[in-house]
Structure formats: C-alpha cells, structure tokens
Amino acid sequence: MNSYRKAYKRRLNGFFDDEYLETEIPITTEQLLIGMEFHKNYRDIAIILAALSYMLNILEANVSAHLLQFNVNDDLSVSPNIIIDQETTGFRLAVKF
C-alpha cells in the first residue's frame, strides 16, 4: 500500500519516475489509486481479525480460569426413570454428581 501511495503522490506532483511505469504493462494513475485502496482494505481486515483473535484469546483464558474451580470427576451419571402410577404419570431425569 505504501509503495502505491508514494507512487500516486509523486505522479500527482508531476514526477513520473516510479517503478510501476517500468513494468511490461505500465500502471496508470487510476490503477495506482485502485491498488492502494485494495491493499488498504486488506490491511484493515487484517487489523480487525488480529484484534478479534486477541479478544477471543482473552475470553478463552477467562473462561478457562473460571472453569478451573469446578470439580469434574468420573462420578457423573444420568439415570432416567419412568413413573407409571394411577394418579401421576411422567418422566424424571436425575443427574447425580
């Protein structure tokens, strides 16, 4: 982005000695502006994604530190019971810790 920007500014000031005129297909001033905007958008997206990944890393560390206090052992069980009675019919799900 910076090289496109520098070449664009030099062309606006009347200097036509940049590296983009020496290529096989010379790049016009308008194409320099389009290339500068293209790379600027990708730079902005990269900054946003880096900030999001940093915030997700902080969130994951907080959740991990919070869950560190919970007792998780192998004695977790689920036992469903079906109650068939004349007065009460239903389904009970008991979780034993």
mmCIF file as gemmi writes it, N, C-alpha and C atoms, coordinates in Angstrom:
data_model
loop_
_atom_site.group_PDB
_atom_site.id
_atom_site.type_symbol
_atom_site.label_atom_id
_atom_site.label_alt_id
_atom_site.label_comp_id
_atom_site.label_asym_id
_atom_site.label_entity_id
_atom_site.label_seq_id
_atom_site.pdbx_PDB_ins_code
_atom_site.Cartn_x
_atom_site.Cartn_y
_atom_site.Cartn_z
_atom_site.occupancy
_atom_site.B_iso_or_equiv
_atom_site.pdbx_formal_charge
_atom_site.auth_seq_id
_atom_site.auth_asym_id
_atom_site.pdbx_PDB_model_num
ATOM 1 N N . MET Axp A 1 ? 0.82 -1.179 0 1 0 ? 1 A 1
ATOM 2 C CA . MET Axp A 1 ? 0 0 0 1 0 ? 1 A 1
ATOM 3 C C . MET Axp A 1 ? 0.869 1.25 0 1 0 ? 1 A 1
ATOM 4 N N . ASN Axp A 2 ? 1.929 1.214 0.787 1 0 ? 2 A 1
ATOM 5 C CA . ASN Axp A 2 ? 2.778 2.406 0.888 1 0 ? 2 A 1
ATOM 6 C C . ASN Axp A 2 ? 3.49 2.715 -0.423 1 0 ? 2 A 1
ATOM 7 N N . SER Axp A 3 ? 3.924 1.691 -1.153 1 0 ? 3 A 1
ATOM 8 C CA . SER Axp A 3 ? 4.599 1.963 -2.427 1 0 ? 3 A 1
ATOM 9 C C . SER Axp A 3 ? 3.617 2.501 -3.471 1 0 ? 3 A 1
ATOM 10 N N . TYR Axp A 4 ? 2.389 1.971 -3.479 1 0 ? 4 A 1
ATOM 11 C CA . TYR Axp A 4 ? 1.364 2.521 -4.368 1 0 ? 4 A 1
ATOM 12 C C . TYR Axp A 4 ? 1.069 3.974 -3.992 1 0 ? 4 A 1
ATOM 13 N N . ARG Axp A 5 ? 0.976 4.225 -2.706 1 0 ? 5 A 1
ATOM 14 C CA . ARG Axp A 5 ? 0.667 5.573 -2.233 1 0 ? 5 A 1
ATOM 15 C C . ARG Axp A 5 ? 1.769 6.558 -2.598 1 0 ? 5 A 1
ATOM 16 N N . LYS Axp A 6 ? 3.017 6.137 -2.393 1 0 ? 6 A 1
ATOM 17 C CA . LYS Axp A 6 ? 4.144 7.015 -2.722 1 0 ? 6 A 1
ATOM 18 C C . LYS Axp A 6 ? 4.176 7.313 -4.222 1 0 ? 6 A 1
ATOM 19 N N . ALA Axp A 7 ? 3.969 6.283 -5.044 1 0 ? 7 A 1
ATOM 20 C CA . ALA Axp A 7 ? 3.973 6.485 -6.49 1 0 ? 7 A 1
ATOM 21 C C . ALA Axp A 7 ? 2.81 7.376 -6.92 1 0 ? 7 A 1
ATOM 22 N N . TYR Axp A 8 ? 1.657 7.188 -6.298 1 0 ? 8 A 1
ATOM 23 C CA . TYR Axp A 8 ? 0.488 8.012 -6.634 1 0 ? 8 A 1
ATOM 24 C C . TYR Axp A 8 ? 0.739 9.48 -6.29 1 0 ? 8 A 1
ATOM 25 N N . LYS Axp A 9 ? 1.293 9.729 -5.106 1 0 ? 9 A 1
ATOM 26 C CA . LYS Axp A 9 ? 1.575 11.108 -4.699 1 0 ? 9 A 1
ATOM 27 C C . LYS Axp A 9 ? 2.625 11.751 -5.6 1 0 ? 9 A 1
ATOM 28 N N . ARG Axp A 10 ? 3.632 10.975 -5.99 1 0 ? 10 A 1
ATOM 29 C CA . ARG Axp A 10 ? 4.66 11.524 -6.879 1 0 ? 10 A 1
ATOM 30 C C . ARG Axp A 10 ? 4.074 11.86 -8.248 1 0 ? 10 A 1
ATOM 31 N N . ARG Axp A 11 ? 3.167 11.024 -8.733 1 0 ? 11 A 1
ATOM 32 C CA . ARG Axp A 11 ? 2.552 11.324 -10.034 1 0 ? 11 A 1
ATOM 33 C C . ARG Axp A 11 ? 1.662 12.559 -9.954 1 0 ? 11 A 1
ATOM 34 N N . LEU Axp A 12 ? 0.985 12.744 -8.81 1 0 ? 12 A 1
ATOM 35 C CA . LEU Axp A 12 ? 0.174 13.953 -8.657 1 0 ? 12 A 1
ATOM 36 C C . LEU Axp A 12 ? 1.045 15.205 -8.628 1 0 ? 12 A 1
ATOM 37 N N . ASN Axp A 13 ? 2.261 15.085 -8.128 1 0 ? 13 A 1
ATOM 38 C CA . ASN Axp A 13 ? 3.182 16.22 -8.073 1 0 ? 13 A 1
ATOM 39 C C . ASN Axp A 13 ? 3.969 16.406 -9.373 1 0 ? 13 A 1
ATOM 40 N N . GLY Axp A 14 ? 3.751 15.535 -10.357 1 0 ? 14 A 1
ATOM 41 C CA . GLY Axp A 14 ? 4.371 15.7 -11.657 1 0 ? 14 A 1
ATOM 42 C C . GLY Axp A 14 ? 5.607 14.859 -11.907 1 0 ? 14 A 1
ATOM 43 N N . PHE Axp A 15 ? 5.966 13.968 -11.013 1 0 ? 15 A 1
ATOM 44 C CA . PHE Axp A 15 ? 7.13 13.092 -11.195 1 0 ? 15 A 1
ATOM 45 C C . PHE Axp A 15 ? 6.645 11.739 -11.712 1 0 ? 15 A 1
ATOM 46 N N . PHE Axp A 16 ? 7.128 11.352 -12.89 1 0 ? 16 A 1
ATOM 47 C CA . PHE Axp A 16 ? 6.719 10.082 -13.496 1 0 ? 16 A 1
ATOM 48 C C . PHE Axp A 16 ? 7.927 9.161 -13.612 1 0 ? 16 A 1
ATOM 49 N N . ASP Axp A 17 ? 8.58 8.901 -12.485 1 0 ? 17 A 1
ATOM 50 C CA . ASP Axp A 17 ? 9.78 8.059 -12.489 1 0 ? 17 A 1
ATOM 51 C C . ASP Axp A 17 ? 9.656 6.879 -11.529 1 0 ? 17 A 1
ATOM 52 N N . ASP Axp A 18 ? 8.433 6.417 -11.283 1 0 ? 18 A 1
ATOM 53 C CA . ASP Axp A 18 ? 8.243 5.323 -10.319 1 0 ? 18 A 1
ATOM 54 C C . ASP Axp A 18 ? 8.447 3.972 -10.987 1 0 ? 18 A 1
ATOM 55 N N . GLU Axp A 19 ? 8.49 2.954 -10.167 1 0 ? 19 A 1
ATOM 56 C CA . GLU Axp A 19 ? 8.776 1.589 -10.635 1 0 ? 19 A 1
ATOM 57 C C . GLU Axp A 19 ? 7.629 0.971 -11.428 1 0 ? 19 A 1
ATOM 58 N N . TYR Axp A 20 ? 6.439 1.524 -11.312 1 0 ? 20 A 1
ATOM 59 C CA . TYR Axp A 20 ? 5.279 0.926 -11.968 1 0 ? 20 A 1
ATOM 60 C C . TYR Axp A 20 ? 5.175 1.308 -13.439 1 0 ? 20 A 1
ATOM 61 N N . LEU Axp A 21 ? 5.932 2.28 -13.875 1 0 ? 21 A 1
ATOM 62 C CA . LEU Axp A 21 ? 5.956 2.627 -15.299 1 0 ? 21 A 1
ATOM 63 C C . LEU Axp A 21 ? 6.945 1.767 -16.064 1 0 ? 21 A 1
ATOM 64 N N . GLU Axp A 22 ? 7.842 1.09 -15.356 1 0 ? 22 A 1
ATOM 65 C CA . GLU Axp A 22 ? 8.877 0.282 -15.994 1 0 ? 22 A 1
ATOM 66 C C . GLU Axp A 22 ? 8.482 -1.173 -16.173 1 0 ? 22 A 1
ATOM 67 N N . THR Axp A 23 ? 7.279 -1.545 -15.79 1 0 ? 23 A 1
ATOM 68 C CA . THR Axp A 23 ? 6.822 -2.927 -15.952 1 0 ? 23 A 1
ATOM 69 C C . THR Axp A 23 ? 6.385 -3.162 -17.386 1 0 ? 23 A 1
ATOM 70 N N . GLU Axp A 24 ? 6.062 -4.429 -17.72 1 0 ? 24 A 1
ATOM 71 C CA . GLU Axp A 24 ? 5.627 -4.758 -19.079 1 0 ? 24 A 1
ATOM 72 C C . GLU Axp A 24 ? 4.35 -4.016 -19.438 1 0 ? 24 A 1
ATOM 73 N N . ILE Axp A 25 ? 3.407 -4.005 -18.504 1 0 ? 25 A 1
ATOM 74 C CA . ILE Axp A 25 ? 2.163 -3.253 -18.71 1 0 ? 25 A 1
ATOM 75 C C . ILE Axp A 25 ? 2.197 -2.103 -17.709 1 0 ? 25 A 1
ATOM 76 N N . PRO Axp A 26 ? 2.428 -0.89 -18.167 1 0 ? 26 A 1
ATOM 77 C CA . PRO Axp A 26 ? 2.513 0.242 -17.23 1 0 ? 26 A 1
ATOM 78 C C . PRO Axp A 26 ? 1.198 0.455 -16.482 1 0 ? 26 A 1
ATOM 79 N N . ILE Axp A 27 ? 1.32 0.791 -15.226 1 0 ? 27 A 1
ATOM 80 C CA . ILE Axp A 27 ? 0.153 1.02 -14.381 1 0 ? 27 A 1
ATOM 81 C C . ILE Axp A 27 ? -0.184 2.5 -14.417 1 0 ? 27 A 1
ATOM 82 N N . THR Axp A 28 ? -1.452 2.79 -14.684 1 0 ? 28 A 1
ATOM 83 C CA . THR Axp A 28 ? -1.885 4.181 -14.758 1 0 ? 28 A 1
ATOM 84 C C . THR Axp A 28 ? -2.088 4.746 -13.359 1 0 ? 28 A 1
ATOM 85 N N . THR Axp A 29 ? -2.314 6.042 -13.3 1 0 ? 29 A 1
ATOM 86 C CA . THR Axp A 29 ? -2.531 6.71 -12.012 1 0 ? 29 A 1
ATOM 87 C C . THR Axp A 29 ? -3.806 6.212 -11.351 1 0 ? 29 A 1
ATOM 88 N N . GLU Axp A 30 ? -4.835 5.976 -12.127 1 0 ? 30 A 1
ATOM 89 C CA . GLU Axp A 30 ? -6.094 5.466 -11.568 1 0 ? 30 A 1
ATOM 90 C C . GLU Axp A 30 ? -5.908 4.052 -11.013 1 0 ? 30 A 1
ATOM 91 N N . GLN Axp A 31 ? -5.11 3.238 -11.701 1 0 ? 31 A 1
ATOM 92 C CA . GLN Axp A 31 ? -4.85 1.885 -11.211 1 0 ? 31 A 1
ATOM 93 C C . GLN Axp A 31 ? -4.026 1.916 -9.931 1 0 ? 31 A 1
ATOM 94 N N . LEU Axp A 32 ? -3.146 2.909 -9.8 1 0 ? 32 A 1
ATOM 95 C CA . LEU Axp A 32 ? -2.411 3.055 -8.542 1 0 ? 32 A 1
ATOM 96 C C . LEU Axp A 32 ? -3.361 3.347 -7.39 1 0 ? 32 A 1
ATOM 97 N N . LEU Axp A 33 ? -4.336 4.198 -7.637 1 0 ? 33 A 1
ATOM 98 C CA . LEU Axp A 33 ? -5.318 4.52 -6.609 1 0 ? 33 A 1
ATOM 99 C C . LEU Axp A 33 ? -6.156 3.297 -6.246 1 0 ? 33 A 1
ATOM 100 N N . ILE Axp A 34 ? -6.554 2.513 -7.245 1 0 ? 34 A 1
ATOM 101 C CA . ILE Axp A 34 ? -7.33 1.286 -7.004 1 0 ? 34 A 1
ATOM 102 C C . ILE Axp A 34 ? -6.49 0.279 -6.228 1 0 ? 34 A 1
ATOM 103 N N . GLY Axp A 35 ? -5.22 0.111 -6.597 1 0 ? 35 A 1
ATOM 104 C CA . GLY Axp A 35 ? -4.338 -0.807 -5.877 1 0 ? 35 A 1
ATOM 105 C C . GLY Axp A 35 ? -4.101 -0.378 -4.447 1 0 ? 35 A 1
ATOM 106 N N . MET Axp A 36 ? -3.977 0.943 -4.235 1 0 ? 36 A 1
ATOM 107 C CA . MET Axp A 36 ? -3.789 1.449 -2.884 1 0 ? 36 A 1
ATOM 108 C C . MET Axp A 36 ? -5.011 1.157 -2.017 1 0 ? 36 A 1
ATOM 109 N N . GLU Axp A 37 ? -6.209 1.373 -2.557 1 0 ? 37 A 1
ATOM 110 C CA . GLU Axp A 37 ? -7.442 1.078 -1.815 1 0 ? 37 A 1
ATOM 111 C C . GLU Axp A 37 ? -7.589 -0.416 -1.544 1 0 ? 37 A 1
ATOM 112 N N . PHE Axp A 38 ? -7.204 -1.239 -2.531 1 0 ? 38 A 1
ATOM 113 C CA . PHE Axp A 38 ? -7.269 -2.689 -2.372 1 0 ? 38 A 1
ATOM 114 C C . PHE Axp A 38 ? -6.406 -3.146 -1.199 1 0 ? 38 A 1
ATOM 115 N N . HIS Axp A 39 ? -5.159 -2.689 -1.167 1 0 ? 39 A 1
ATOM 116 C CA . HIS Axp A 39 ? -4.256 -3.092 -0.09 1 0 ? 39 A 1
ATOM 117 C C . HIS Axp A 39 ? -4.628 -2.455 1.246 1 0 ? 39 A 1
ATOM 118 N N . LYS Axp A 40 ? -5.229 -1.283 1.203 1 0 ? 40 A 1
ATOM 119 C CA . LYS Axp A 40 ? -5.69 -0.638 2.433 1 0 ? 40 A 1
ATOM 120 C C . LYS Axp A 40 ? -6.828 -1.44 3.058 1 0 ? 40 A 1
ATOM 121 N N . ASN Axp A 41 ? -7.742 -1.941 2.223 1 0 ? 41 A 1
ATOM 122 C CA . ASN Axp A 41 ? -8.847 -2.754 2.739 1 0 ? 41 A 1
ATOM 123 C C . ASN Axp A 41 ? -8.332 -4.04 3.371 1 0 ? 41 A 1
ATOM 124 N N . TYR Axp A 42 ? -7.366 -4.695 2.725 1 0 ? 42 A 1
ATOM 125 C CA . TYR Axp A 42 ? -6.815 -5.919 3.305 1 0 ? 42 A 1
ATOM 126 C C . TYR Axp A 42 ? -6.048 -5.635 4.591 1 0 ? 42 A 1
ATOM 127 N N . ARG Axp A 43 ? -5.381 -4.494 4.673 1 0 ? 43 A 1
ATOM 128 C CA . ARG Axp A 43 ? -4.712 -4.117 5.914 1 0 ? 43 A 1
ATOM 129 C C . ARG Axp A 43 ? -5.725 -3.929 7.03 1 0 ? 43 A 1
ATOM 130 N N . ASP Axp A 44 ? -6.829 -3.242 6.739 1 0 ? 44 A 1
ATOM 131 C CA . ASP Axp A 44 ? -7.864 -3.014 7.739 1 0 ? 44 A 1
ATOM 132 C C . ASP Axp A 44 ? -8.495 -4.323 8.203 1 0 ? 44 A 1
ATOM 133 N N . ILE Axp A 45 ? -8.747 -5.223 7.267 1 0 ? 45 A 1
ATOM 134 C CA . ILE Axp A 45 ? -9.323 -6.525 7.628 1 0 ? 45 A 1
ATOM 135 C C . ILE Axp A 45 ? -8.355 -7.318 8.493 1 0 ? 45 A 1
ATOM 136 N N . ALA Axp A 46 ? -7.069 -7.261 8.176 1 0 ? 46 A 1
ATOM 137 C CA . ALA Axp A 46 ? -6.07 -7.975 8.97 1 0 ? 46 A 1
ATOM 138 C C . ALA Axp A 46 ? -6.001 -7.419 10.387 1 0 ? 46 A 1
ATOM 139 N N . ILE Axp A 47 ? -6.108 -6.103 10.535 1 0 ? 47 A 1
ATOM 140 C CA . ILE Axp A 47 ? -6.087 -5.495 11.868 1 0 ? 47 A 1
ATOM 141 C C . ILE Axp A 47 ? -7.322 -5.905 12.658 1 0 ? 47 A 1
ATOM 142 N N . ILE Axp A 48 ? -8.474 -5.91 12.012 1 0 ? 48 A 1
ATOM 143 C CA . ILE Axp A 48 ? -9.709 -6.305 12.69 1 0 ? 48 A 1
ATOM 144 C C . ILE Axp A 48 ? -9.649 -7.766 13.117 1 0 ? 48 A 1
ATOM 145 N N . LEU Axp A 49 ? -9.171 -8.644 12.236 1 0 ? 49 A 1
ATOM 146 C CA . LEU Axp A 49 ? -9.075 -10.068 12.585 1 0 ? 49 A 1
ATOM 147 C C . LEU Axp A 49 ? -8.064 -10.309 13.707 1 0 ? 49 A 1
ATOM 148 N N . ALA Axp A 50 ? -6.97 -9.575 13.702 1 0 ? 50 A 1
ATOM 149 C CA . ALA Axp A 50 ? -5.991 -9.714 14.784 1 0 ? 50 A 1
ATOM 150 C C . ALA Axp A 50 ? -6.591 -9.262 16.112 1 0 ? 50 A 1
ATOM 151 N N . ALA Axp A 51 ? -7.34 -8.16 16.096 1 0 ? 51 A 1
ATOM 152 C CA . ALA Axp A 51 ? -7.977 -7.681 17.325 1 0 ? 51 A 1
ATOM 153 C C . ALA Axp A 51 ? -9.028 -8.674 17.817 1 0 ? 51 A 1
ATOM 154 N N . LEU Axp A 52 ? -9.815 -9.242 16.898 1 0 ? 52 A 1
ATOM 155 C CA . LEU Axp A 52 ? -10.815 -10.238 17.293 1 0 ? 52 A 1
ATOM 156 C C . LEU Axp A 52 ? -10.172 -11.489 17.873 1 0 ? 52 A 1
ATOM 157 N N . SER Axp A 53 ? -9.089 -11.955 17.256 1 0 ? 53 A 1
ATOM 158 C CA . SER Axp A 53 ? -8.439 -13.149 17.79 1 0 ? 53 A 1
ATOM 159 C C . SER Axp A 53 ? -7.824 -12.868 19.161 1 0 ? 53 A 1
ATOM 160 N N . TYR Axp A 54 ? -7.32 -11.65 19.366 1 0 ? 54 A 1
ATOM 161 C CA . TYR Axp A 54 ? -6.771 -11.294 20.674 1 0 ? 54 A 1
ATOM 162 C C . TYR Axp A 54 ? -7.879 -11.255 21.73 1 0 ? 54 A 1
ATOM 163 N N . MET Axp A 55 ? -9.048 -10.69 21.373 1 0 ? 55 A 1
ATOM 164 C CA . MET Axp A 55 ? -10.166 -10.646 22.323 1 0 ? 55 A 1
ATOM 165 C C . MET Axp A 55 ? -10.691 -12.053 22.611 1 0 ? 55 A 1
ATOM 166 N N . LEU Axp A 56 ? -10.748 -12.918 21.601 1 0 ? 56 A 1
ATOM 167 C CA . LEU Axp A 56 ? -11.18 -14.295 21.836 1 0 ? 56 A 1
ATOM 168 C C . LEU Axp A 56 ? -10.193 -15.038 22.721 1 0 ? 56 A 1
ATOM 169 N N . ASN Axp A 57 ? -8.917 -14.74 22.573 1 0 ? 57 A 1
ATOM 170 C CA . ASN Axp A 57 ? -7.906 -15.351 23.429 1 0 ? 57 A 1
ATOM 171 C C . ASN Axp A 57 ? -8.107 -14.922 24.876 1 0 ? 57 A 1
ATOM 172 N N . ILE Axp A 58 ? -8.397 -13.647 25.115 1 0 ? 58 A 1
ATOM 173 C CA . ILE Axp A 58 ? -8.661 -13.158 26.469 1 0 ? 58 A 1
ATOM 174 C C . ILE Axp A 58 ? -9.918 -13.813 27.027 1 0 ? 58 A 1
ATOM 175 N N . LEU Axp A 59 ? -10.97 -13.906 26.215 1 0 ? 59 A 1
ATOM 176 C CA . LEU Axp A 59 ? -12.214 -14.538 26.662 1 0 ? 59 A 1
ATOM 177 C C . LEU Axp A 59 ? -11.988 -16.006 27.01 1 0 ? 59 A 1
ATOM 178 N N . GLU Axp A 60 ? -11.25 -16.718 26.177 1 0 ? 60 A 1
ATOM 179 C CA . GLU Axp A 60 ? -10.977 -18.133 26.443 1 0 ? 60 A 1
ATOM 180 C C . GLU Axp A 60 ? -10.171 -18.302 27.719 1 0 ? 60 A 1
ATOM 181 N N . ALA Axp A 61 ? -9.226 -17.415 27.976 1 0 ? 61 A 1
ATOM 182 C CA . ALA Axp A 61 ? -8.435 -17.504 29.201 1 0 ? 61 A 1
ATOM 183 C C . ALA Axp A 61 ? -9.299 -17.254 30.431 1 0 ? 61 A 1
ATOM 184 N N . ASN Axp A 62 ? -10.223 -16.298 30.347 1 0 ? 62 A 1
ATOM 185 C CA . ASN Axp A 62 ? -11.116 -16.036 31.477 1 0 ? 62 A 1
ATOM 186 C C . ASN Axp A 62 ? -12.053 -17.205 31.741 1 0 ? 62 A 1
ATOM 187 N N . VAL Axp A 63 ? -12.607 -17.783 30.688 1 0 ? 63 A 1
ATOM 188 C CA . VAL Axp A 63 ? -13.497 -18.935 30.859 1 0 ? 63 A 1
ATOM 189 C C . VAL Axp A 63 ? -12.727 -20.125 31.415 1 0 ? 63 A 1
ATOM 190 N N . SER Axp A 64 ? -11.536 -20.343 30.911 1 0 ? 64 A 1
ATOM 191 C CA . SER Axp A 64 ? -10.721 -21.45 31.395 1 0 ? 64 A 1
ATOM 192 C C . SER Axp A 64 ? -10.36 -21.267 32.864 1 0 ? 64 A 1
ATOM 193 N N . ALA Axp A 65 ? -10.028 -20.051 33.258 1 0 ? 65 A 1
ATOM 194 C CA . ALA Axp A 65 ? -9.701 -19.788 34.667 1 0 ? 65 A 1
ATOM 195 C C . ALA Axp A 65 ? -10.938 -19.939 35.542 1 0 ? 65 A 1
ATOM 196 N N . HIS Axp A 66 ? -12.1 -19.548 35.028 1 0 ? 66 A 1
ATOM 197 C CA . HIS Axp A 66 ? -13.333 -19.689 35.798 1 0 ? 66 A 1
ATOM 198 C C . HIS Axp A 66 ? -13.711 -21.152 35.97 1 0 ? 66 A 1
ATOM 199 N N . LEU Axp A 67 ? -13.555 -21.95 34.916 1 0 ? 67 A 1
ATOM 200 C CA . LEU Axp A 67 ? -13.93 -23.362 34.983 1 0 ? 67 A 1
ATOM 201 C C . LEU Axp A 67 ? -12.91 -24.201 35.737 1 0 ? 67 A 1
ATOM 202 N N . LEU Axp A 68 ? -11.766 -23.632 36.044 1 0 ? 68 A 1
ATOM 203 C CA . LEU Axp A 68 ? -10.742 -24.356 36.792 1 0 ? 68 A 1
ATOM 204 C C . LEU Axp A 68 ? -11.215 -24.702 38.197 1 0 ? 68 A 1
ATOM 205 N N . GLN Axp A 69 ? -12.16 -23.926 38.733 1 0 ? 69 A 1
ATOM 206 C CA . GLN Axp A 69 ? -12.643 -24.132 40.091 1 0 ? 69 A 1
ATOM 207 C C . GLN Axp A 69 ? -13.658 -25.259 40.202 1 0 ? 69 A 1
ATOM 208 N N . PHE Axp A 70 ? -14.246 -25.699 39.106 1 0 ? 70 A 1
ATOM 209 C CA . PHE Axp A 70 ? -15.265 -26.737 39.16 1 0 ? 70 A 1
ATOM 210 C C . PHE Axp A 70 ? -14.634 -28.111 39.352 1 0 ? 70 A 1
ATOM 211 N N . ASN Axp A 71 ? -15.336 -28.942 40.127 1 0 ? 71 A 1
ATOM 212 C CA . ASN Axp A 71 ? -14.883 -30.302 40.374 1 0 ? 71 A 1
ATOM 213 C C . ASN Axp A 71 ? -15.462 -31.205 39.289 1 0 ? 71 A 1
ATOM 214 N N . VAL Axp A 72 ? -14.615 -31.695 38.438 1 0 ? 72 A 1
ATOM 215 C CA . VAL Axp A 72 ? -15.046 -32.591 37.375 1 0 ? 72 A 1
ATOM 216 C C . VAL Axp A 72 ? -14.362 -33.933 37.612 1 0 ? 72 A 1
ATOM 217 N N . ASN Axp A 73 ? -15.161 -34.933 37.941 1 0 ? 73 A 1
ATOM 218 C CA . ASN Axp A 73 ? -14.602 -36.268 38.159 1 0 ? 73 A 1
ATOM 219 C C . ASN Axp A 73 ? -15.399 -37.288 37.352 1 0 ? 73 A 1
ATOM 220 N N . ASP Axp A 74 ? -15.042 -38.541 37.479 1 0 ? 74 A 1
ATOM 221 C CA . ASP Axp A 74 ? -15.672 -39.595 36.69 1 0 ? 74 A 1
ATOM 222 C C . ASP Axp A 74 ? -16.986 -40.084 37.284 1 0 ? 74 A 1
ATOM 223 N N . ASP Axp A 75 ? -17.457 -39.507 38.362 1 0 ? 75 A 1
ATOM 224 C CA . ASP Axp A 75 ? -18.659 -39.972 39.045 1 0 ? 75 A 1
ATOM 225 C C . ASP Axp A 75 ? -19.908 -39.218 38.558 1 0 ? 75 A 1
ATOM 226 N N . LEU Axp A 76 ? -19.936 -38.793 37.342 1 0 ? 76 A 1
ATOM 227 C CA . LEU Axp A 76 ? -21.121 -38.148 36.79 1 0 ? 76 A 1
ATOM 228 C C . LEU Axp A 76 ? -21.987 -39.215 36.127 1 0 ? 76 A 1
ATOM 229 N N . SER Axp A 77 ? -23.271 -39.206 36.452 1 0 ? 77 A 1
ATOM 230 C CA . SER Axp A 77 ? -24.162 -40.197 35.864 1 0 ? 77 A 1
ATOM 231 C C . SER Axp A 77 ? -25.545 -39.601 35.661 1 0 ? 77 A 1
ATOM 232 N N . VAL Axp A 78 ? -26.251 -40.147 34.69 1 0 ? 78 A 1
ATOM 233 C CA . VAL Axp A 78 ? -27.619 -39.741 34.395 1 0 ? 78 A 1
ATOM 234 C C . VAL Axp A 78 ? -28.473 -40.995 34.469 1 0 ? 78 A 1
ATOM 235 N N . SER Axp A 79 ? -29.57 -40.913 35.245 1 0 ? 79 A 1
ATOM 236 C CA . SER Axp A 79 ? -30.448 -42.077 35.36 1 0 ? 79 A 1
ATOM 237 C C . SER Axp A 79 ? -31.893 -41.659 35.107 1 0 ? 79 A 1
ATOM 238 N N . PRO Axp A 80 ? -32.42 -42.015 33.938 1 0 ? 80 A 1
ATOM 239 C CA . PRO Axp A 80 ? -33.823 -41.675 33.663 1 0 ? 80 A 1
ATOM 240 C C . PRO Axp A 80 ? -34.757 -42.684 34.327 1 0 ? 80 A 1
ATOM 241 N N . ASN Axp A 81 ? -35.853 -42.197 34.853 1 0 ? 81 A 1
ATOM 242 C CA . ASN Axp A 81 ? -36.871 -43.048 35.485 1 0 ? 81 A 1
ATOM 243 C C . ASN Axp A 81 ? -38.22 -42.732 34.86 1 0 ? 81 A 1
ATOM 244 N N . ILE Axp A 82 ? -38.956 -43.772 34.523 1 0 ? 82 A 1
ATOM 245 C CA . ILE Axp A 82 ? -40.315 -43.599 34.022 1 0 ? 82 A 1
ATOM 246 C C . ILE Axp A 82 ? -41.256 -43.965 35.152 1 0 ? 82 A 1
ATOM 247 N N . ILE Axp A 83 ? -42.111 -43.024 35.496 1 0 ? 83 A 1
ATOM 248 C CA . ILE Axp A 83 ? -43.04 -43.227 36.607 1 0 ? 83 A 1
ATOM 249 C C . ILE Axp A 83 ? -44.4 -43.598 36.026 1 0 ? 83 A 1
ATOM 250 N N . ILE Axp A 84 ? -44.846 -44.781 36.36 1 0 ? 84 A 1
ATOM 251 C CA . ILE Axp A 84 ? -46.172 -45.219 35.915 1 0 ? 84 A 1
ATOM 252 C C . ILE Axp A 84 ? -47 -45.449 37.17 1 0 ? 84 A 1
ATOM 253 N N . ASP Axp A 85 ? -47.962 -44.595 37.35 1 0 ? 85 A 1
ATOM 254 C CA . ASP Axp A 85 ? -48.81 -44.636 38.541 1 0 ? 85 A 1
ATOM 255 C C . ASP Axp A 85 ? -50.225 -44.267 38.094 1 0 ? 85 A 1
ATOM 256 N N . GLN Axp A 86 ? -51.214 -44.654 38.858 1 0 ? 86 A 1
ATOM 257 C CA . GLN Axp A 86 ? -52.588 -44.333 38.503 1 0 ? 86 A 1
ATOM 258 C C . GLN Axp A 86 ? -52.855 -42.834 38.614 1 0 ? 86 A 1
ATOM 259 N N . GLU Axp A 87 ? -52.244 -42.183 39.592 1 0 ? 87 A 1
ATOM 260 C CA . GLU Axp A 87 ? -52.503 -40.761 39.803 1 0 ? 87 A 1
ATOM 261 C C . GLU Axp A 87 ? -51.497 -39.86 39.08 1 0 ? 87 A 1
ATOM 262 N N . THR Axp A 88 ? -50.259 -40.305 38.962 1 0 ? 88 A 1
ATOM 263 C CA . THR Axp A 88 ? -49.195 -39.47 38.391 1 0 ? 88 A 1
ATOM 264 C C . THR Axp A 88 ? -48.487 -40.249 37.296 1 0 ? 88 A 1
ATOM 265 N N . THR Axp A 89 ? -48.391 -39.662 36.118 1 0 ? 89 A 1
ATOM 266 C CA . THR Axp A 89 ? -47.641 -40.244 35.025 1 0 ? 89 A 1
ATOM 267 C C . THR Axp A 89 ? -46.636 -39.194 34.563 1 0 ? 89 A 1
ATOM 268 N N . GLY Axp A 90 ? -45.414 -39.6 34.384 1 0 ? 90 A 1
ATOM 269 C CA . GLY Axp A 90 ? -44.42 -38.619 33.963 1 0 ? 90 A 1
ATOM 270 C C . GLY Axp A 90 ? -43.066 -39.255 33.711 1 0 ? 90 A 1
ATOM 271 N N . PHE Axp A 91 ? -42.117 -38.396 33.522 1 0 ? 91 A 1
ATOM 272 C CA . PHE Axp A 91 ? -40.754 -38.809 33.217 1 0 ? 91 A 1
ATOM 273 C C . PHE Axp A 91 ? -39.825 -37.974 34.08 1 0 ? 91 A 1
ATOM 274 N N . ARG Axp A 92 ? -38.917 -38.634 34.779 1 0 ? 92 A 1
ATOM 275 C CA . ARG Axp A 92 ? -37.991 -37.93 35.662 1 0 ? 92 A 1
ATOM 276 C C . ARG Axp A 92 ? -36.576 -38.202 35.196 1 0 ? 92 A 1
ATOM 277 N N . LEU Axp A 93 ? -35.786 -37.158 35.12 1 0 ? 93 A 1
ATOM 278 C CA . LEU Axp A 93 ? -34.4 -37.271 34.731 1 0 ? 93 A 1
ATOM 279 C C . LEU Axp A 93 ? -33.555 -36.77 35.908 1 0 ? 93 A 1
ATOM 280 N N . ALA Axp A 94 ? -32.792 -37.683 36.482 1 0 ? 94 A 1
ATOM 281 C CA . ALA Axp A 94 ? -31.98 -37.34 37.648 1 0 ? 94 A 1
ATOM 282 C C . ALA Axp A 94 ? -30.508 -37.329 37.241 1 0 ? 94 A 1
ATOM 283 N N . VAL Axp A 95 ? -29.845 -36.247 37.599 1 0 ? 95 A 1
ATOM 284 C CA . VAL Axp A 95 ? -28.422 -36.131 37.342 1 0 ? 95 A 1
ATOM 285 C C . VAL Axp A 95 ? -27.714 -36.199 38.681 1 0 ? 95 A 1
ATOM 286 N N . LYS Axp A 96 ? -26.807 -37.156 38.802 1 0 ? 96 A 1
ATOM 287 C CA . LYS Axp A 96 ? -26.119 -37.367 40.074 1 0 ? 96 A 1
ATOM 288 C C . LYS Axp A 96 ? -24.667 -36.886 39.928 1 0 ? 96 A 1
ATOM 289 N N . PHE Axp A 97 ? -24.271 -36.01 40.845 1 0 ? 97 A 1
ATOM 290 C CA . PHE Axp A 97 ? -22.889 -35.504 40.858 1 0 ? 97 A 1
ATOM 291 C C . PHE Axp A 97 ? -22.092 -36.159 41.941 1 0 ? 97 A 1
